[in-house]
C-alpha cells in the first residue's frame, strides 16, 4: 500500500479542521459528562440521560429531516435554507410547548428547541464548506454548555444541567436569522425534492430512535442504575468515535458535491481499529480507577468498544448514499439497527443483564454494517437497477 499517497489527500486539511473542532469540543463535553457521572450517583446519571433522550426524540420529530437536507442542498447551491428553517422552527415551538405541558420540565423543552437551532446552523456551515466557522461555533457551544450548566447545577440541581444544555444551543440563533434575511422563503423548492426530504425525515426519525430507544427502554423497564452504567459506556464510545465522526462530517459534503473520498474513508477505517483496541485494553483500567461506583461499566466497555469498527464502516457508506440522495437505503440501515437493538435488549438483557445490553449494542452496529457492505457490493457491481 502506498501510504504517502494515501495520506497526501486534498481532504486531509479540511478533515483536520473539523476533526480539531470535534476533538476539542467533544473532549470538553466528554470531560464534563464524566465529571457529572462522578458528581451524581449511578441512578441519577441514568435518569438525566433518559430525560435527554426524550427531548432528542421530540427535536427529531420537529425537524422534518432538515439537517441533511440543508447540508446536501446547500452543497448543491440550492437556496432552500430559509424555507426549511421556517418549517422546522415553527414545529420546534410547538414541540417546546407540548413537552412542557406533558413533563413540566423547562430543561427538556429548551433542549428540544435549541437542538433544532444547533443542527440547522451547523448543517448549513457544512454545506457551504465553511469548515473553520463550523469548528469555531462547535467549540463555543461546548464551552457555553459546560459553563452555564455548572452554574445552574449549583443553584437548582440536576435540572440546571438540562437548562444549561438547552440554552447553549441558542448561540446559533444569529446565524439562522442571517439566513432568513439573505435567502427568501420559497416553498416551490420543496416539491421537486419532496421524495428526498421525506426520506430524510423518516431517516432522522429512525436515526433518533436508533440513538435513543435503548435509553427509553432500559431506564423504565429495567433500572436507571443499569442505564447509568450503560450511559457512561456510551460516553466512552463517543470519545473513541470522534475522529471517524469528523471524517463523516467532511465526506458527506464532498460526496454530495461528487468529489472522491475513498482515501479518507479508508484511513478513518484503519484508525477505527486502533481506537477499538484502546477501548478494549485501556478504558476499563481508567474507569475502574476513577469511577468506582460504575462497576458494571468496566465489563461493558471492551464489548462496546468493538462497535467502533462496524460503526465507522457504516458511516462511510452512509455518507456515500446520502451524497447520491439515496436516503432510503440509509433509512433501511438505521431500521435494521433499531430492530436489532430492540430485540437484543428484550432477549439478551433479561438473560445476561448488563453484558446483554453491551452485546445488543455490538450486534446492532455489526448487523447494520453488514447490510451497508452488502448493499454497496450490489450497487457497485450493478446487481440491481440504480434508481
URNOR-V60938 format. One record per pair of residues at least 12 apart in sequence whose ideal C-beta (glycine too) atoms are under 6 Angstrom apart, sorted by the first residue. I is the first residue (numbers start at 0). GAP is how many residues later the second one is. Records with the same first field share a line. If there is no record, write none. Layout:
I->GAP  GAP
This chain:
5->257
8->254  255
10->253
13->117  236
14->231  232  235
16->114  115  118
17->113  228  231  232
18->227
20->114  117  118
21->220  223  224
22->219
23->115
24->113  114  117
25->216
27->114
28->113
29->209
31->114
32->202
36->195
41->183  186  251
42->181  182
44->183
45->173  178  181  182
46->177
48->166  182
49->165  169
50->57
52->159  162  163
54->53  56  57
55->156
56->151  155
57->37  41  54
58->53  56  57
59->144  145  148
61->29  30  33
62->25  53
63->23  24  137
64->132  135  136  139
65->18  22
66->52  56
67->132  254
68->15  128  131
69->14  53  54  57
70->52  55  56
71->184
73->50  53  54
74->52  178  181  182
78->104
79->109
80->43  98  102
81->97  98  101  103
82->102  103  106
84->35  91
85->99
87->28
91->21  24
94->17
95->13  17
98->13
105->57
106->52  55  56
109->53  56
110->51  54  55
113->52  55  56
114->54
116->52  55  56  59
117->51  54
120->51  54  55
125->127
128->124
140->27  30
143->24
144->20  23
147->16  19  20
148->12  15  16
151->12
195->129
198->128  129
199->127
201->129
202->124  127  128
205->125  128  129
206->127
208->129
209->124  127  128
213->127
216->128
228->65  67  68
229->127
231->62  65
232->64  67  68  71
235->47  65
236->67
239->35  39  68
240->67
242->28
243->24  28  68
246->17  21
247->67  71
250->68
251->67  70
254->64  65  68
255->67
264->51
267->44
268->43
271->36  37  40
272->36
274->33
275->29  30  32  33
278->26
279->22  25
282->18
283->14  17
295->58
299->54  58
302->55  59
303->54  57
305->56
306->54  55  58
309->55  56  59
310->54
312->56
313->54  55  58
316->55  59
317->12
328->46
332->35  38  39
335->31  32  35
336->27  31
339->23  24  27
340->19  23
343->16  19
344->15
347->12
